[in-house]
């Protein structure tokens, strides 16, 4: 999540240099509820001490209103279409969400 946040900050700066000002926070979707909770929760536990620096960076960007984090169920992750081997039904569902269709199918 911290790496993606860095990429979003970089993109926002790049767009600013190209005169495209982004006034609203960028949405960061994650399929892991625990990560979303840790990023927004100011209390650290001993079990997550090794990721403390990354969490502080993401939390700072959340407080600066640079990003908003949202939980997305793993079934609804559109990126899985391009990164994972999915079953036929899941491929059809995600393709429909992207607005793609089979051009060889009869109308």
Residue pairs with C-beta under 8 A, 6 or more apart in sequence:
1 28
1 30
1 35
1 39
1 54
1 58
1 69
2 54
2 55
2 57
2 58
4 28
5 28
5 57
5 58
5 61
5 67
6 57
8 26
8 28
8 61
8 66
8 67
9 61
9 66
11 26
12 22
12 26
12 66
15 21
15 22
16 22
25 65
25 66
25 67
25 68
26 66
26 67
26 68
27 67
27 68
27 70
28 67
28 68
28 69
28 70
29 69
29 70
29 71
29 72
29 77
30 36
30 69
30 70
30 71
30 72
31 71
31 72
31 73
31 74
31 77
32 71
33 71
36 69
36 70
36 71
38 48
38 51
38 55
39 55
39 58
39 59
39 62
39 69
40 59
40 62
40 69
42 59
44 52
44 55
48 55
58 67
58 69
61 67
62 68
62 69
74 80
75 90
75 93
76 97
78 94
78 97
78 98
80 86
80 90
80 94
81 91
81 94
81 95
81 98
86 94
95 101
